[in-house]
């Protein structure tokens, strides 16, 4: 597979992932995009669709990491993008636990994680951390404008993801906005990946 195709995979992953979860969430009764995490879409009879979404986005991002490695822009950066991809794949393989009252009839927070839920959170956390660090690692690889954008993306990605985590832990100030905060965070991260792919393709 050519390097250009691999880099295009990095461009496509975020928009496809976002379109899929928006469509899936819009068709779910009792699912609130503002309150509930994207991972909750893996629960219920139609949960397979979001599971496939995680796996597909993770696969595309992993191919993107291979492309970054081949062009030699940043070896550590490519590995971090690869870790982000593995986090997405793990989030797809291991299904999340119910949170914030979805699906209906479940508590806002389980007293104890299931093994699958714990692994889902672990892979997700590794992926989020890897993508955030990648923003900083790739910052010196371009002109000053790119460096500022990349660093700002990393900071905002972490800040919004931390707030989303607090919401899903039922912090009263944020609990009703957890899904929105997570979507903002992921949009920041996916946009950064798309811009990085465009930059590398044009160099």
Beta strands, then each sheet from edge to edge (+ up, - down):
end
